[in-house]
Every structure is written in structure tokens, then in C-alpha cells.
Amino acid sequence: MTETGMDFWSRRKAKVAEEALAEVEQPAEPTAELSDEEVLAALDLPDPDTLELGDDIRGFMAKAVPDHLRRKALRRLWRLNPILANVDGLVDYGEDFTDSATVIEGMQTAYQVGKGMFAHVQEMARQAEALVEEVVEAEEDAPEVEDTTKVVVAAAEEPSEIEEEAQPEPRRRMRFSYGSETMPA
């Protein structure tokens, strides 16, 4: 069957097979056994450590350049460029907070693994209970006050006025009118 008579997937499958065969037949990189200086000389590239701001690093992006040299050139670029080199401090994981050299000797904390700040919370609860007990004791020691509800009822002209005020207002519904119809919400 000719290539023009094949459907899309058949052509695609044949092309993938050709690419895989070409990768297998491709010889190993000639730069694999050479030193870094020899690779740079063969590819006519400068030493990545001598790059300056504004130098062109496109040559290091070629497939023939080993990955470690490409990364070395990019690192140098990032260190030289003031925009890339100066981190603004907003990087969440920019610092290593696991550095054991910054640990203070004899430092103690209320945090307990698996319990959190459990002892601290217990102490706060104990203080709150003590405060409640003090308030209850103060109320018990307070002089007796007569019931004022009888005085208020007696002062009203009619007890029915008080009952009417205590009743909640009936719920009202909003109504919307569209043209001539009125619709409840």
C-alpha cells in the first residue's frame, strides 16, 4: 500500500517505528568520553565559568552539548543576571529550615508531637474554670435583689400591653410584580 493510501494512524505508526530505528542505529555521543575542555574546544564554546552578563549562551543549548555543561552555563547566567540572582524573599521554600546549626541548645517548647499544644490548652482551660468559680462565688456572696418583674407589671397600666409587645411580628413575604401579575417570592 502506498503512503498516500494509508490512513493517518498507519502513517503515524510507521513514522514512530522509523524514529525508534534511527535512535537505535545512532552512534553513541562522541563527547561522552572526552573531558569538558575537549568538548568545549570541539564545539567552539567558551568555559561556562568565564561567561559574563550579556554573553550568548545559545551554543550551550545544542543537543551535542552534555547536560552537565548546559546546566553549568545556565547556573552562571542566573548568578550574573540581577533579575534572576536577587530573590525577592517571597519564595516559600527558598531557605533550608532544617539546618541543625541554628537549633538553640536546651530550647523547650509547649508543643508535643501528636498532641500539639495540649499542655498549654489544658492550662488555659484550668485558668478559665478558676475564673468561673470566682464569679460563681462572687454571685453567691452578693446581696439578694428583689424580683423586679412584679414591679414592672404593676407599673404598666394594662397587662395586655406587655403581652402585645412580647408577640413577634408576623413574617412578611416579598412580592414581585412583572407586568400585570404579582408573584410571591
Phi and psi in degrees as a GROMACS rama.xvg file:
@    title "Ramachandran Plot"
@    xaxis  label "Phi"
@    yaxis  label "Psi"
@TYPE xy
-80.0868  163.222  THR-2
-65.6706  -32.0769  GLU-3
-72.9692  -25.4825  THR-4
-85.7329  -9.59138  GLY-5
-81.4759  150.081  MET-6
-78.5625  173.595  ASP-7
-58.6442  -46.7167  PHE-8
-69.5314  -33.3429  TRP-9
-66.4408  -44.5189  SER-10
-61.9286  -42.1999  ARG-11
-63.4516  -42.7545  ARG-12
-63.4713  -41.6082  LYS-13
-65.5194  -40.2516  ALA-14
-65.937  -40.4676  LYS-15
-63.7622  -40.634  VAL-16
-63.3001  -40.8008  ALA-17
-63.4934  -42.0974  GLU-18
-64.6427  -41.0565  GLU-19
-64.2541  -40.8608  ALA-20
-65.3845  -39.1466  LEU-21
-66.0102  -35.836  ALA-22
-67.6072  -39.1318  GLU-23
-67.2766  -40.7862  VAL-24
-77.0859  -15.1492  GLU-25
-67.5942  133.054  GLN-26
-69.2978  159.989  PRO-27
-62.6649  157.357  ALA-28
-60.6649  132.029  GLU-29
-72.2839  -15.7716  PRO-30
-89.5036  -2.36868  THR-31
-64.6267  -38.9646  ALA-32
-96.4637  -0.801347  GLU-33
-87.7696  153.874  LEU-34
-75.4193  168.872  SER-35
-61.6778  -40.9041  ASP-36
-64.384  -40.4499  GLU-37
-67.6389  -38.5702  GLU-38
-64.8393  -45.8517  VAL-39
-62.4803  -39.6509  LEU-40
-67.9388  -39.6134  ALA-41
-66.6252  -35.2703  ALA-42
-93.7671  1.49224  LEU-43
57.6111  51.4067  ASP-44
-118.975  148.401  LEU-45
-76.2802  165.901  PRO-46
-66.3482  129.877  ASP-47
-60.0691  -27.6674  PRO-48
-72.9286  -16.4799  ASP-49
-99.9397  4.72384  THR-50
-65.42  143.402  LEU-51
-117.626  165.305  GLU-52
-61.1647  128.213  LEU-53
98.5337  -11.919  GLY-54
-67.5803  149.264  ASP-55
-84.464  124.387  ASP-56
-110.046  12.2881  ILE-57
-60.2279  -30.011  ARG-58
-63.382  -29.3158  GLY-59
-75.7949  -11.9626  PHE-60
-88.9615  -1.14372  MET-61
-69.1012  154.427  ALA-62
-67.0757  -24.6875  LYS-63
-73.5055  -19.7233  ALA-64
-78.6937  130.044  VAL-65
-60.493  150.196  PRO-66
-61.3271  -38.5988  ASP-67
-67.1127  -31.7088  HIS-68
-72.9316  -36.883  LEU-69
-62.2636  -45.9602  ARG-70
-65.1154  -36.2392  ARG-71
-63.7481  -42.2835  LYS-72
-66.6765  -41.0956  ALA-73
-66.0888  -40.4042  LEU-74
-59.664  -42.3969  ARG-75
-63.4925  -41.8291  ARG-76
-61.1479  -44.3045  LEU-77
-66.7065  -34.5814  TRP-78
-70.9641  -33.2309  ARG-79
-80.4971  -32.8038  LEU-80
-76.9381  119.029  ASN-81
-64.3652  -27.0068  PRO-82
-72.0263  -40.159  ILE-83
-83.5372  -28.7976  LEU-84
-80.1115  -29.7746  ALA-85
-96.3723  101.031  ASN-86
-76.1367  137.671  VAL-87
-80.2426  -0.392107  ASP-88
88.8877  -1.54496  GLY-89
-94.9563  7.15823  LEU-90
-77.7276  120.808  VAL-91
-61.9146  -43.2038  ASP-92
-112.854  33.7797  TYR-93
-75.7589  -21.1166  GLY-94
-114.559  156.431  GLU-95
-95.4188  105.447  ASP-96
-88.7633  4.52825  PHE-97
-98.3093  11.8609  THR-98
-68.1563  115.795  ASP-99
-73.106  -14.6123  SER-100
-71.1557  -20.4129  ALA-101
-91.381  -1.33506  THR-102
-73.4034  132.789  VAL-103
-84.1972  132.746  ILE-104
-66.9747  136.752  GLU-105
72.5725  14.5651  GLY-106
-68.5701  134.332  MET-107
-121.482  151.001  GLN-108
-140.425  158.758  THR-109
-83.7173  -7.7377  ALA-110
-73.1906  134.225  TYR-111
-121.814  133.341  GLN-112
-63.1689  128.679  VAL-113
85.8986  -17.182  GLY-114
-118.735  -16.9208  LYS-115
75.1863  -135.076  GLY-116
-95.9171  47.4421  MET-117
-61.7165  -47.1645  PHE-118
-64.5127  -38.2993  ALA-119
-64.8659  -42.0614  HIS-120
-66.8081  -39.1127  VAL-121
-62.9429  -41.7979  GLN-122
-63.4712  -41.1027  GLU-123
-64.3531  -39.1615  MET-124
-65.8638  -39.2259  ALA-125
-63.5419  -42.4809  ARG-126
-65.2071  -38.2527  GLN-127
-65.3995  -41.0468  ALA-128
-64.1733  -40.157  GLU-129
-63.3536  -38.8696  ALA-130
-65.7485  -40.9232  LEU-131
-63.9507  -41.8656  VAL-132
-61.6205  -40.1406  GLU-133
-63.331  -41.1489  GLU-134
-66.1471  -41.4493  VAL-135
-64.0593  -43.5191  VAL-136
-63.2237  -39.3428  GLU-137
-65.5341  -36.925  ALA-138
-68.6235  -35.7692  GLU-139
-68.0958  -34.5636  GLU-140
-80.8579  -12.7896  ASP-141
-69.8463  147.783  ALA-142
-66.5338  153.347  PRO-143
-70.9301  133.143  GLU-144
-109.959  134.168  VAL-145
-69.4863  157.51  GLU-146
-70.5166  120.643  ASP-147
-90.0637  -6.40437  THR-148
-68.302  -33.5478  THR-149
-67.6908  -36.1755  LYS-150
-67.2541  -41.0657  VAL-151
-66.6517  -41.8197  VAL-152
-66.5243  -41.1655  VAL-153
-67.7418  -31.4725  ALA-154
-74.2524  -23.8991  ALA-155
-74.1202  144.122  ALA-156
-67.5981  -45.2641  GLU-157
-131.622  130.945  GLU-158
-64.0097  -22.0185  PRO-159
-66.982  -27.0561  SER-160
-64.121  -40.1705  GLU-161
-66.1202  -41.6654  ILE-162
-65.6856  -37.3076  GLU-163
-66.2855  -38.1428  GLU-164
-68.1641  -30.245  GLU-165
-75.6402  -20.2622  ALA-166
-72.2754  133.459  GLN-167
-72.171  153.728  PRO-168
-71.3904  146.197  GLU-169
-67.0384  149.226  PRO-170
-70.1614  137.191  ARG-171
-110.291  144.62  ARG-172
-104.489  146.22  ARG-173
-80.4408  144.066  MET-174
-124.736  137.193  ARG-175
-116.929  139.124  PHE-176
-116.387  130.265  SER-177
-118.672  102.888  TYR-178
71.7005  -116.494  GLY-179
-101.296  -11.7171  SER-180
-94.0214  149.072  GLU-181
-114.711  126.209  THR-182
-118.056  132.691  MET-183
-75.2595  150.895  PRO-184
